[in-house]
Structures are given as structure tokens and as C-alpha cells.
């Protein structure tokens, strides 16, 4: 029964065939036309698409639809077979290119106008071929009515097919050539992105100059800025280094910031480095070259491939001398630029090692001799080491005393502009003028005094503060001003204030408000970082974006370090215990390492294979940012130094935590973080420092 049931439909289907040929042919033709409508998508995709994949996929589908029409034509002739083979190969080529392009990031494959023109011409050819192929099929179908007519039409078909072959081969070659150029250009773009990713792995100093230093007020420092501007634009000058030399607090960094802003707009700024004694990284040359290199590719992007290539050719450059690092990362790439480039190096005297200061000056002096397009603006206090290196070279423009000397009327006028602009209606005009005279040309004295007078957290009236400032025996004596700042704090909170100041001094990188609060909480101390900054706003600042706490000027750091020496009995001067602060910071760091969620762990960045080199991981920075919290990075980099800088009593109290930190496998997790974040050399220096202190104990 089942057999008869299955036979019956077959029979009915067979009987129906004679009645449906025209309908079937029409349906197939409609289906072909519907299929080929995808070719119309190509034009739309070209017009609207920003990604190359859409039009390429549409072209591929359109070519396939033509192939389907051709295969529906009953013919074994060689020309049809050859065209079929060619179209099949072209489809395969398209699919390979699509697969290749799909492996590119979305941002690396936008469609270009040059490629679009060739794509549009190819689409037009496909439309013509489709139309002709469909017509040929209908002709061959009608040729069955007459053998002679069929033979004649067949001859015409052969010529048409051969023309198809030539046309499609020509257009396909043009399209593939354009596609190759397109892909090559975007491969170069991807390589540039890879170069940028490589360069972003260079270590850089965390100190943010703009959070402490500002540009000059309009109408101030005009004489000095004009002098620097003339030097920068003088292509015949034999003095490629401009040394702006003056005492602390005279406003050198402010002038440097103004120069940076101007040269950045003009496109000649190559990089900047602001040394700072308040930062462990900012007071050494360890990251000087790498920081300048990252600036170089930021301000002059066309140098990116040259910096990246130099890094690839010398992968161990970070272990090389400072001279070799600078040649690899800066002067070498600069040979590929014809226009002049200016570097700004501020506060060279705050590089704490005299040997490092001498080395960096020798490197910079050699660099300007080697590269005639390189100029350097350098600022510092008077320093015998700088004088020794630059003095005999006749490549300096020394301005010692120019910024603070009250005999230069423009210095006094500049301070007057600042004081009158800052105080407004706070004091009378004659009192403001007396403050200008009391500053004696020292800008840091005037700026700190103005912040004291306008502080919203002060319990003293502006008049009382003014009287204290005017009563100071010496004009321009900045220590007296800082004494006044700290004396005005509530005596009940002075102890915790000194503890927090000591922690800020002991930190090897600027701490955030939350970091400082977390250290206090870990050590079971009460205090508020936000309240500290608010009450000491005349000497402290917190960056609005990063919340990093910065000392407003190096003279504050020097003042507090002088206050770290135990005062004599009966003295009312504040005391800042930095040694104790190092012990508290070390305990906090060691605790951060062992936290269950934000501490050390196996494969912390979830890298797929341990066989990858760091530079082979394109999104390493993103992984680090996501998986290694800032506090864990700080702890990994600096815990050794904090342990080394505390006293023997402090190290004894940390013994149990130290034993936990060096246990396997935790020590391997720590080494992985160091490798990923570029902290291996820092850890080696820390181990040496700890060994030296342990040897002394």
C-alpha cells in the first residue's frame, strides 16, 4: 500500500509536466531576476557603507547568481565552461579577501573612495553580463525551433562569451589591483596602530605638570617669553639650548608651561619633562627617555613608525645607558624630520642625583650637536653641575636672577598684576601694594600669600593674615609663609595633619585622595585627605580629573623635609616623621598584594598563552588597565623601597607580612605584574636598596 501511494504522486507529477513548461521557465527566470537583485545591493552598500565587507560580499553574491543562470543553460561548449571556471575562481578570490578583511578590526577597514570607483565599474559589468546571459538562455531556448537558426545564434553566443571572458578578466584585474592597494594602505594603518600600541608600553612618569604648574597670566612675563620666542625662531642661532636659570619660586616652571602651550600650537613641540623632587620617578632619569619618546609620537605622529622601529631593532634599550636610550628613542627618529623640534626640560636641579644630572646634561648637549634641528629649553636653579657642563660649551642663554630680581621693573609689575588680580576686594589697594613690595620679586611668596588670604577654610580674617605676612622680618622669606600656613591649622588635628603630610612626602608616586584615606584606614588612623587639601590649599592641590594630590611647589617639599628633623625641646615648629610614614606605607603595600579580589593572582590579565611576548599582545594596555588596579601597581613597584626606608623597628614589625609576600606562588604572581607593567628594573633596584639597609642593620 505504501508503494502504491508513493507511485501515485509521481505519476500525477509526470502528467502535469507538459502543461507547465512556460510557467516553470517563467518562475525560474523570476527566481534568477530575484537572485540578481542582490547586485543592486552593491550600489547601495557602496553609497551607504563605511565598511568594505558589505559591498564585497554583495559582489560575491551577485557573481554567484550569474553563475547559477549560466549553469541553468544546457551547454557543454568550452567557452561556457571557461567562463564558468573563471567566475568560480573569482568568487573564491572574493571570499578569501572577505575572510582576510574580517580578521581586521572594524576601525581598520572603512571603504575608500578610490576603491569605490573600481567597485562601481565592476558592478556595472556584472549587471551587463547578467542581462546578456539571461537573453542568451532565452535565445538558446527558442533555437530548438530551428536547427539553422540555432546554429547561427550559437555562433553569436560564442563571441559574446569570449567577450565576457575578456571584459570580466580586465575588470577583475583592475578591481583586485585596487583592492590590493586598499588592503596595503590599511595594513599600514594597522601597523601604525600596532606601533602606537608598542610605544604605549614605554614606561612614563606619573607626575602631571599641569596639575601643579600653570601658564603665565596674560600681560606677565612678556619680556622673558619674547626673548625665548626669538631664540626658538632663530634658525641661525649657535645656542640650541636656552637655560632659564633662577632661584626657587621665581616662576620658571610657569614660563616653561607657557612655552609648551605656544610650541604645541605651532607644531614644533617634541616633548617635555618636568623634574620634581616630590616624585620618586620625577626626580630620577630612569623614565626620562621613554617619557620624552611617548611625547614625541603624541606631538609629532609621523615619527611613530620610526620610534617603533628603533625599539624593535634594540629591544633591550631600557637596560642601556641613558645616552643609548636617548639615541634610540629620540635623536634617531628625529633624523627623519626636517623641521626643527623643541624639547622642554624643567627643573633639572630637582634630579636628585648629581651624577644623573651631569649625565643627562651631557646627553642633551651631545644630542643638539648631533641633530641641528633640535633645540632645548631648560630651566633650573643655579647649580654648579649644570654650570660645569654647559658653561664651556657656549650653547646656553643664562638668565640667572632675571625672573625674581626686583631691579627689573617688569618682575615687580608682573607680581603686582597677579596680586591685584587674585585678591580683588579682599584687601585695600594700598595693602595689596605693600604685599607686592613684601614679595620682593619672588613669585612663589606672592602666590602662596594670596592663596592664604583667599582661603575659605581659614578661621582668621584676611586682615589678621595680612598683618602676620607684613610683620615677617625678611622680605620674600618663603619658610616664614609656610610656618604661617601650618600654624593656622587646628591644634587638635595637627598631629594627623603631620602624619598625612609625611605619607605624601614618603610616597614614590603622587597619591590620590582615596589612596591616602585607604592608607590611614589600614593603619587605624583617623583623618580625611579631602579636608587636608582644603585646609592646606595654599600648599597642596588635587587634580580635578585624577584626584592626585600634588605639592604646589618644590620649596614646600624642601621645607617639610627640613621639618622632618626632630625639633629641639620646647620648639613649636611642626615635625614630620617620614621614616615612620615609610613603615606605614610598606604595611599598606604588602596588604594590597594579598587582597583576595584586588591583589596578586595567577594570570592576572587572562592572557591566552604564556608563550606570547608582551609586545605581541596588541591590547596589553587595556588588559592591564582592566585587571591590575592602580594601587596594586603602586604596591608592586614600591613596597621594597618603603621597607628599605623605614627603620629597623619598622622592618621588624613587618616581618610576618614580608614572609607572606615572598612565598611561592605569590612571588611569581608579583613577578608577572612587574613584567606586564615594566617594573622589573624598579624591583631590582628595590632589592638592592633593601639589601644595603639590611647590611647596615
C-alpha positions as MATLAB code, in Angstrom:
seq = 'XXXXXXXXXXXXXXXXXXXXXXXXXXXXXXXXXXXXXXXXXXXXXXXXXXXXXXXXXXXXXXXXXXXXXXXXXXXXXXXXXXXXXXXXXXXXXXXXXXXXXXXXXXXXXXXXXXXXXXXXXXXXXXXXXXXXXXXXXXXXXXXXXXXXXXXXXXXXXXXXXXXXXXXXXXXXXXXXXXXXXXXXXXXXXXXXXXXXXXXXXXXXXXXXXXXXXXXXXXXXXXXXXXXXXXXXXXXXXXXXXXXXXXXXXXXXXXXXXXXXXXXXXXXXXXXXXXXXXXXXXXXXXXXXXXXXXXXXXXXXXXXXXXXXXXXXXXXXXXXXXXXXXXXXXXXXXXXXXXXXXXXXXXXXXXXXXXXXXXXXXXXXXXXXXXXXXXXXXXXXXXXXXXXXXXXXXXXXXXXXXXXXXXXXXXXXXXXXXXXXXXXXXXXXXXXXXXXXXXXXXXXXXXXXXXXXXXXXXXXXXXXXXXXXXXXXXXXXXXXXXXXXXXXXXXXXXXXXXXXXXXXXXXXXXXXXXXXXXXXXXXXXXXXXXXXXXXXXXXXXXXXXXXXXXXXXXXXXXXXXXXXXXXXXXXXXXXXXXXXXXXXXXXXXXXXXXXXXXXXXXXXXXXXXXXXXXXXXXXXXXXXXXXXXXXXXXXXXXXXXXXXXXXXXXXXXXXXXXXXXXXXXXXXXXXXXXXXXXXXXXXXXXXXXXXXXXXXXX';
ca = [
       0.000    0.000    0.000;
       2.751    2.339    0.799;
       4.334    1.569   -2.580;
       1.198    2.452   -4.499;
       0.800    5.639   -2.520;
       4.286    6.699   -3.362;
       3.846    5.881   -7.049;
       0.708    7.838   -7.449;
       2.117   11.270   -6.862;
       4.963   10.503   -9.226;
       2.528    9.684  -11.910;
       0.483   12.812  -11.324;
       3.634   14.874  -11.373;
       4.676   13.309  -14.636;
       1.327   14.061  -16.224;
       1.478   17.652  -15.128;
       4.826   18.391  -16.712;
       3.629   19.029  -20.254;
       1.196   21.634  -19.029;
       3.801   23.673  -17.011;
       6.836   24.387  -19.177;
       6.105   28.078  -19.753;
       5.125   28.582  -16.105;
       8.257   26.769  -14.880;
      10.528   28.770  -17.201;
       8.866   31.968  -16.065;
       9.301   31.030  -12.414;
      12.951   30.159  -12.955;
      13.501   33.438  -14.799;
      11.773   35.362  -11.991;
      13.878   33.497   -9.476;
      17.041   34.447  -11.388;
      15.989   38.083  -11.508;
      15.156   37.988   -7.790;
      18.510   36.431   -7.058;
      20.331   39.030   -9.086;
      18.651   41.831   -7.223;
      21.454   41.327   -4.748;
      23.668   43.105   -7.275;
      21.575   46.175   -6.705;
      22.539   45.905   -3.028;
      26.122   46.514   -4.054;
      25.433   50.044   -5.218;
      23.516   50.796   -2.030;
      26.270   49.323    0.107;
      28.898   51.370   -1.713;
      26.887   54.532   -1.262;
      25.989   53.999    2.391;
      28.535   51.607    3.823;
      31.640   52.728    5.677;
      32.916   49.163    5.885;
      34.404   47.372    2.854;
      32.922   43.975    3.723;
      29.314   44.771    2.806;
      29.921   45.683   -0.869;
      32.449   42.879   -1.343;
      30.005   40.305   -0.006;
      27.281   41.721   -2.236;
      29.535   41.485   -5.315;
      30.335   37.907   -4.391;
      26.629   37.032   -4.172;
      25.937   38.801   -7.472;
      28.669   36.802   -9.232;
      27.236   33.597   -7.814;
      23.798   34.498   -9.175;
      25.254   34.899  -12.674;
      26.909   31.521  -12.334;
      23.578   29.958  -11.404;
      21.983   31.375  -14.572;
      24.819   30.071  -16.713;
      24.690   26.637  -15.181;
      20.994   26.511  -15.998;
      21.868   26.772  -19.703;
      22.272   23.334  -21.231;
      25.616   23.530  -22.978;
      28.937   21.701  -22.811;
      30.791   24.129  -25.005;
      34.322   25.056  -23.973;
      33.685   28.783  -23.844;
      30.842   28.406  -21.337;
      32.946   26.063  -19.245;
      35.862   28.511  -19.296;
      33.678   31.453  -18.233;
      32.108   29.297  -15.541;
      35.557   28.316  -14.260;
      36.707   31.939  -14.294;
      33.671   33.179  -12.361;
      34.084   30.354   -9.847;
      37.717   31.331   -9.295;
      36.765   34.984   -8.885;
      34.162   34.071   -6.280;
      36.830   32.118   -4.432;
      39.167   35.124   -4.600;
      36.469   37.405   -3.228;
      35.731   35.002   -0.397;
      39.414   34.816    0.531;
      39.650   38.613    0.628;
      36.488   38.809    2.709;
      37.902   36.302    5.183;
      41.106   38.329    5.361;
      39.275   41.601    5.929;
      37.043   40.058    8.586;
      40.162   39.451   10.667;
      40.862   43.220   10.732;
      39.409   45.365   13.494;
      36.280   47.251   12.467;
      38.075   50.597   12.606;
      40.770   49.333   10.237;
      38.587   48.589    7.202;
      36.493   51.610    6.154;
      35.784   51.747    2.429;
      37.814   54.273    0.462;
      36.734   56.443   -2.489;
      39.491   55.090   -4.753;
      38.325   51.526   -4.230;
      34.672   52.544   -4.602;
      35.221   53.733   -8.197;
      36.596   50.352   -9.285;
      33.866   48.546   -7.395;
      31.147   50.539   -9.154;
      32.638   49.717  -12.578;
      32.752   46.038  -11.666;
      29.111   46.145  -10.566;
      28.084   47.683  -13.919;
      29.862   44.866  -15.744;
      28.078   42.247  -13.628;
      24.720   43.815  -14.496;
      25.555   43.726  -18.209;
      26.698   40.099  -18.007;
      23.568   39.104  -16.135;
      21.288   40.756  -18.666;
      23.129   39.192  -21.620;
      23.309   35.728  -20.061;
      19.574   35.713  -19.393;
      18.934   36.828  -23.006;
      21.278   34.120  -24.340;
      19.439   31.486  -22.389;
      16.136   32.610  -23.904;
      17.722   32.642  -27.386;
      19.027   29.100  -26.946;
      15.612   28.008  -25.780;
      13.972   29.462  -28.915;
      16.707   27.990  -31.174;
      15.237   24.496  -30.650;
      12.540   25.501  -33.115;
      15.015   25.737  -35.961;
      18.315   23.933  -36.345;
      19.665   26.570  -38.759;
      18.586   29.448  -36.510;
      20.007   27.683  -33.501;
      23.400   27.178  -35.216;
      23.513   30.870  -36.183;
      22.595   32.009  -32.712;
      25.148   29.642  -31.215;
      27.947   31.306  -33.213;
      26.887   34.684  -31.854;
      26.780   33.233  -28.364;
      30.387   32.068  -28.627;
      31.595   35.565  -29.477;
      29.515   37.031  -26.653;
      31.003   34.548  -24.215;
      34.544   35.291  -25.326;
      33.855   38.998  -24.868;
      32.532   38.272  -21.379;
      35.758   36.482  -20.595;
      37.912   39.376  -21.737;
      35.792   42.027  -20.046;
      35.449   40.279  -16.728;
      39.138   39.393  -16.658;
      40.063   43.034  -17.317;
      37.641   44.457  -14.759;
      38.512   41.821  -12.199;
      42.217   42.590  -12.571;
      41.536   46.301  -12.059;
      39.369   45.599   -9.026;
      41.904   43.237   -7.465;
      44.671   45.768   -8.045;
      42.623   48.454   -6.307;
      41.765   46.022   -3.530;
      45.445   45.177   -3.044;
      46.314   48.865   -2.757;
      43.379   49.340   -0.399;
      44.440   46.433    1.813;
      48.099   47.505    1.758;
      47.118   51.005    2.898;
      45.006   49.652    5.708;
      47.642   47.126    6.720;
      49.989   50.088    7.075;
      47.359   51.823    9.190;
      47.056   48.728   11.361;
      50.815   48.552   11.633;
      50.823   52.171   12.752;
      48.261   51.230   15.377;
      50.471   48.314   16.391;
      53.424   50.712   16.532;
      51.405   53.028   18.750;
      50.474   50.073   20.967;
      54.150   49.138   21.254;
      55.116   52.701   22.175;
      52.349   52.907   24.778;
      54.145   50.151   26.663;
      57.040   52.528   27.306;
      57.148   53.488   30.994;
      56.240   57.070   31.767;
      56.318   59.303   34.834;
      53.007   59.682   36.658;
      53.680   63.308   37.667;
      51.193   65.626   35.941;
      52.788   69.035   35.495;
      49.527   70.776   34.606;
      48.014   69.861   37.988;
      50.653   71.996   39.738;
      52.068   74.462   37.216;
      50.040   76.982   35.263;
      50.807   79.179   32.294;
      51.678   82.834   32.820;
      48.857   85.295   33.359;
      48.114   87.470   30.358;
      50.354   90.501   30.407;
      53.016   88.945   32.661;
      56.480   87.594   31.864;
      56.218   89.169   28.426;
      59.888   90.225   28.211;
      61.156   86.732   29.079;
      58.673   84.971   26.788;
      59.588   87.257   23.892;
      63.262   86.530   24.445;
      62.570   82.773   24.407;
      60.390   83.171   21.304;
      63.139   84.971   19.397;
      65.602   82.213   20.328;
      63.175   79.484   19.220;
      62.590   81.098   15.811;
      66.227   81.966   15.134;
      67.435   79.355   12.640;
      70.952   80.804   12.638;
      71.462   80.686   16.413;
      74.519   78.817   17.635;
      72.879   78.328   21.018;
      70.479   75.395   20.705;
      69.985   75.221   24.488;
      68.201   78.047   26.298;
      68.967   77.794   30.017;
      66.471   79.732   32.125;
      68.281   79.917   35.451;
      66.898   81.493   38.620;
      66.188   80.856   42.308;
      63.351   78.665   43.621;
      59.922   80.256   43.399;
      60.779   82.770   40.694;
      58.253   81.319   38.227;
      60.489   79.277   35.892;
      58.005   76.394   35.569;
      55.206   78.818   34.757;
      57.285   80.265   31.935;
      58.080   76.724   30.750;
      54.359   75.831   30.708;
      53.616   78.921   28.608;
      56.357   77.945   26.148;
      54.962   74.403   25.944;
      51.492   75.750   25.129;
      52.840   78.044   22.398;
      55.061   75.448   20.733;
      52.372   72.801   20.859;
      50.072   75.097   18.878;
      52.883   75.821   16.398;
      53.583   72.103   15.913;
      57.249   72.258   16.941;
      56.950   70.776   20.450;
      58.641   67.385   20.629;
      58.298   66.582   24.320;
      58.502   67.846   27.866;
      59.804   66.524   31.148;
      59.154   68.272   34.462;
      61.534   67.007   37.109;
      60.025   67.056   40.593;
      61.593   66.244   43.939;
      58.074   65.384   45.168;
      58.014   62.287   42.928;
      60.456   59.389   43.049;
      60.056   58.837   39.311;
      60.166   62.546   38.559;
      63.390   63.048   40.467;
      65.431   60.466   38.533;
      66.336   59.886   34.886;
      65.021   56.291   34.848;
      61.971   57.135   32.729;
      63.228   60.335   31.162;
      63.902   58.958   27.656;
      60.764   56.804   27.482;
      58.567   59.708   28.638;
      60.073   62.017   26.000;
      59.589   59.291   23.346;
      55.892   58.926   24.177;
      55.517   62.690   23.961;
      57.376   62.689   20.647;
      54.881   60.383   18.919;
      51.981   62.233   20.569;
      53.018   65.674   19.336;
      54.582   64.509   16.031;
      52.591   61.381   14.961;
      54.567   60.855   11.729;
      57.547   59.806   13.863;
      55.597   56.872   15.339;
      56.892   54.173   12.934;
      60.472   55.400   13.344;
      60.312   55.245   17.142;
      58.664   51.811   16.986;
      61.265   50.527   14.518;
      64.092   51.761   16.739;
      62.533   49.883   19.653;
      62.255   46.679   17.592;
      65.866   46.886   16.454;
      67.103   47.377   20.010;
      64.603   45.549   22.280;
      66.928   45.738   25.322;
      67.298   49.524   25.131;
      65.809   50.093   28.615;
      68.858   48.344   30.073;
      71.222   50.514   28.027;
      72.907   53.731   29.110;
      70.953   56.973   29.165;
      72.832   58.096   26.055;
      71.907   54.941   24.140;
      68.268   55.195   25.250;
      68.043   58.805   24.089;
      69.642   57.958   20.751;
      67.278   55.010   20.233;
      64.066   56.726   21.243;
      64.625   60.389   20.391;
      67.573   61.556   18.305;
      67.482   58.556   15.937;
      63.812   59.052   14.969;
      64.307   62.841   14.786;
      66.677   62.374   11.825;
      63.523   61.601    9.796;
      62.118   65.095   10.395;
      63.362   68.141    8.529;
      61.667   70.867   10.607;
      63.059   71.935   13.957;
      61.810   70.358   17.176;
      61.934   71.795   20.702;
      62.128   69.827   23.959;
      61.270   71.434   27.300;
      63.153   70.134   30.354;
      62.012   71.849   33.555;
      63.713   71.934   36.976;
      66.810   69.910   36.064;
      68.193   70.724   39.520;
      65.391   68.586   41.035;
      67.000   65.475   39.581;
      68.253   64.311   42.968;
      71.453   62.575   41.861;
      74.348   64.842   40.932;
      75.834   62.146   38.678;
      72.489   61.731   36.913;
      72.189   65.481   36.408;
      75.633   65.580   34.839;
      74.859   62.572   32.657;
      71.596   63.969   31.319;
      73.185   67.329   30.563;
      75.987   65.635   28.641;
      73.453   63.547   26.714;
      71.374   66.627   25.816;
      74.463   68.605   24.829;
      75.606   65.783   22.580;
      72.116   65.469   21.067;
      71.922   69.108   19.968;
      75.354   68.814   18.388;
      74.310   65.683   16.515;
      70.931   66.998   15.346;
      70.927   70.603   14.135;
      67.102   70.685   14.097;
      66.854   70.011   17.831;
      66.506   72.795   20.407;
      66.059   72.530   24.164;
      64.541   74.928   26.686;
      65.933   74.043   30.102;
      65.082   75.558   33.494;
      66.825   75.145   36.839;
      68.075   76.900   39.898;
      71.717   77.955   39.904;
      73.616   74.673   40.014;
      77.385   74.094   39.826;
      76.988   70.779   37.990;
      74.850   72.387   35.278;
      77.289   75.271   35.120;
      80.200   72.854   34.752;
      78.685   71.014   31.789;
      77.043   73.893   29.940;
      79.470   76.650   30.850;
      82.324   75.815   28.461;
      80.060   74.865   25.577;
      78.778   78.336   24.554;
      75.328   76.863   23.892;
      73.428   78.429   26.748;
      71.345   81.518   27.349;
      71.716   82.070   31.061;
      69.213   84.357   32.801;
      70.180   83.989   36.427;
      68.241   86.447   38.551;
      66.135   87.692   35.626;
      62.810   86.388   36.895;
      62.978   87.499   40.533;
      65.313   90.464   40.650;
      63.260   93.448   41.828;
      65.632   95.779   39.961;
      63.917   94.555   36.791;
      60.754   96.608   36.921;
      58.769   94.137   34.809;
      59.197   91.471   37.551;
      57.622   93.752   40.147;
      54.902   94.740   37.688;
      54.131   91.082   36.951;
      53.693   90.309   40.656;
      51.521   93.409   41.027;
      49.259   92.181   38.211;
      48.970   88.803   39.927;
      48.310   90.143   43.438;
      45.729   92.738   42.367;
      44.010   90.188   40.113;
      43.938   87.455   42.796;
      42.807   89.493   45.774;
      40.180   91.699   44.152;
      38.193   93.314   47.007;
      39.791   91.203   49.761;
      42.251   93.977   50.694;
      42.516   97.665   50.025;
      44.701   98.889   47.178;
      47.441  100.178   49.453;
      47.624   96.867   51.368;
      47.865   94.922   48.130;
      50.704   97.155   47.034;
      52.522   96.534   50.322;
      52.225   92.778   49.709;
      53.786   93.275   46.272;
      56.728   95.021   47.899;
      56.990   92.334   50.595;
      57.270   89.620   47.941;
      60.484   91.308   46.773;
      60.161   89.878   43.267;
      59.574   86.256   44.445;
      56.503   84.903   42.710;
      56.038   81.849   44.970;
      55.862   84.119   48.027;
      53.168   86.246   46.383;
      51.110   83.286   45.114;
      51.185   81.449   48.472;
      50.268   84.619   50.351;
      47.328   85.260   48.007;
      46.025   81.702   48.475;
      46.279   82.163   52.263;
      44.296   85.381   52.114;
      41.537   83.903   49.934;
      41.260   80.530   51.720;
      37.654   79.625   52.548;
      38.724   77.260   55.336;
      40.617   79.855   57.353;
      39.478   80.787   60.854;
      41.460   84.034   60.613;
      40.228   87.141   58.865;
      42.134   88.376   55.790;
      43.226   91.408   57.833;
      44.781   89.197   60.537;
      46.571   87.109   57.919;
      47.763   90.255   56.183;
      49.185   91.611   59.445;
      51.133   88.372   60.008;
      52.539   88.461   56.471;
      53.603   92.085   56.690;
      55.161   91.582   60.123;
      57.613   88.983   58.851;
      61.131   90.234   59.298;
      62.549   89.200   55.919;
      61.050   90.098   52.582;
      60.394   87.128   50.332;
      61.209   84.579   53.110;
      59.113   81.611   51.985;
      59.731   79.452   55.095;
      58.014   82.090   57.220;
      54.954   81.876   54.979;
      54.874   78.071   55.242;
      55.188   78.306   59.027;
      52.129   80.543   58.981;
      50.198   78.086   56.789;
      50.734   75.187   59.225;
      50.345   77.226   62.405;
      46.854   78.281   61.350;
      45.565   74.684   61.439;
      43.533   73.444   64.388;
      45.995   72.246   67.103;
      43.702   69.277   67.815;
      44.244   67.957   64.280;
      47.868   68.983   63.839;
      49.218   65.506   64.636;
      47.165   63.723   61.967;
      47.962   66.582   59.554;
      51.679   65.940   60.026;
      51.120   62.186   59.552;
      49.342   62.759   56.237;
      51.991   65.211   55.047;
      54.657   62.648   55.937;
      52.840   59.976   53.882;
      52.642   62.339   50.894;
      56.368   63.029   51.238;
      57.222   59.331   51.588;
      55.141   58.262   48.565;
      57.164   57.393   45.478;
      54.304   58.486   43.214;
      51.583   61.070   43.871;
      48.745   59.542   45.896;
      45.067   60.108   45.208;
      42.661   61.308   47.873;
      41.297   57.751   48.126;
      44.807   56.264   48.343;
      45.689   58.463   51.313;
      42.400   57.671   53.045;
      42.979   53.948   52.456;
      46.479   54.091   53.986;
      45.108   55.892   57.028;
      42.326   53.335   57.397;
      44.749   50.391   57.058;
      46.966   51.839   59.798;
      43.925   52.561   62.008;
      44.364   56.325   61.919;
      41.659   58.929   61.636;
      41.943   61.637   59.041;
      40.472   62.979   55.814;
      42.567   63.592   52.704;
      39.928   65.937   51.312;
      39.954   68.027   54.491;
      43.754   68.150   54.389;
      43.794   69.562   50.856;
      41.008   72.014   51.630;
      42.747   73.341   54.741;
      46.209   73.408   53.149;
      45.076   74.610   49.745;
      47.821   77.211   49.673;
      50.484   74.481   49.546;
      48.569   71.404   48.277;
      46.434   70.784   45.203;
      44.357   67.846   43.979;
      43.815   67.326   40.278;
      40.102   67.500   39.433;
      40.333   64.626   36.934;
      42.675   62.159   38.642;
      42.302   63.238   42.302;
      46.100   63.059   42.604;
      47.466   65.174   45.455;
      50.416   67.360   44.496;
      52.634   69.795   46.383;
      52.278   73.167   44.748;
      55.997   73.903   44.684;
      59.322   72.160   45.412;
      60.083   74.715   48.111;
      57.229   73.182   50.145;
      58.844   69.745   49.851;
      62.185   71.166   50.945;
      60.542   72.988   53.838;
      58.781   69.824   55.092;
      61.938   67.768   54.798;
      63.695   70.282   56.990;
      60.815   69.785   59.419;
      61.439   66.027   59.406;
      64.420   66.588   61.697;
      63.278   66.237   65.303;
      62.780   69.735   66.739;
      64.527   70.892   69.846;
      62.744   70.635   73.175;
      60.207   73.406   73.605;
      60.052   74.290   69.921;
      56.598   74.955   68.497;
      57.660   74.006   64.958;
      55.778   71.118   63.338;
      57.539   67.764   62.998;
      57.046   65.422   60.029;
      58.176   61.815   60.676;
      58.996   60.463   57.202;
      60.700   57.288   58.497;
      57.542   56.224   60.301;
      55.476   57.073   57.206;
      57.567   54.660   55.110;
      56.722   51.858   57.558;
      53.006   52.678   57.350;
      53.139   52.793   53.545;
      55.073   49.479   53.422;
      52.434   47.749   55.551;
      49.694   49.099   53.278;
      51.535   47.910   50.145;
      52.071   44.388   51.496;
      48.399   44.200   52.410;
      47.385   45.282   48.885;
      49.417   42.401   47.416;
      47.434   39.749   49.297;
      43.896   41.099   48.906;
      41.606   38.325   47.566;
      39.948   40.338   44.761;
      42.314   43.248   44.008;
      45.584   41.560   44.930;
      48.031   39.270   43.142;
      46.665   36.226   41.306;
      47.576   33.705   38.624;
      47.447   35.021   35.025;
      46.020   38.292   36.279;
      45.443   39.715   32.756;
      43.938   36.466   31.402;
      46.406   36.138   28.544;
      45.627   33.138   26.334;
      49.173   31.752   26.205;
      52.268   32.171   28.341;
      54.392   31.956   25.183;
      53.411   35.446   23.998;
      55.912   38.259   24.406;
      54.465   41.428   25.930;
      54.880   43.296   22.654;
      52.885   40.578   20.838;
      49.761   41.343   22.865;
      48.051   44.213   20.989;
      45.620   45.118   23.780;
      48.062   44.747   26.666;
      47.456   48.280   27.957;
      43.707   47.702   28.040;
      44.173   44.397   29.864;
      46.493   45.990   32.425;
      44.113   48.893   32.980;
      41.219   46.480   33.484;
      42.912   43.776   35.561;
      45.711   45.445   37.556;
      44.343   48.184   39.832;
      46.433   51.310   40.276;
      47.046   50.576   43.953;
      48.285   47.068   43.147;
      50.704   48.545   40.623;
      51.955   51.035   43.196;
      52.387   48.311   45.811;
      54.216   46.012   43.370;
      56.608   48.761   42.296;
      57.420   50.381   45.631;
      56.932   48.090   48.642;
      60.624   47.181   48.673;
      61.671   50.832   48.835;
      59.228   51.620   51.618;
      60.571   48.682   53.638;
      64.135   49.840   52.958;
      63.428   53.443   54.014;
      61.809   52.635   57.355;
      63.931   51.854   60.426;
      64.853   48.501   61.919;
      61.942   48.647   64.330;
      59.556   49.158   61.417;
      61.065   46.278   59.430;
      60.776   44.033   62.482;
      57.056   44.801   62.728;
      56.673   43.911   59.031;
      58.493   40.574   59.264;
      55.409   38.352   59.098;
      53.963   40.295   56.143;
      57.305   40.116   54.348;
      57.464   36.350   54.722;
      53.984   36.053   53.248;
      54.915   38.281   50.262;
      57.888   36.141   49.167;
      56.151   32.767   49.402;
      55.605   30.635   46.284;
      53.467   31.028   44.191;
      52.666   34.607   45.279;
      56.160   35.822   44.428;
      55.687   34.527   40.862;
      52.390   36.414   40.561;
      54.250   39.547   41.692;
      56.946   38.982   39.058;
      54.247   38.628   36.382;
      52.746   42.010   37.334;
      56.214   43.567   37.205;
      56.837   42.110   33.748;
      53.499   43.298   32.369;
      53.826   46.811   33.796;
      57.529   47.369   33.102;
      58.535   47.312   36.762;
      61.274   44.669   36.752;
      64.173   47.133   36.845;
      62.422   49.088   39.623;
      62.089   45.901   41.699;
      65.749   45.034   41.168;
      66.740   48.489   42.459;
      64.408   47.964   45.410;
      66.000   44.647   46.296;
      69.436   46.274   46.189;
      68.244   49.119   48.424;
      66.748   46.683   50.924;
      69.932   44.627   50.905;
      72.022   47.724   51.625;
      69.836   48.713   54.571;
      69.768   45.150   55.904;
      73.561   45.067   55.709;
      73.795   48.239   57.782;
      71.415   46.941   60.443;
];
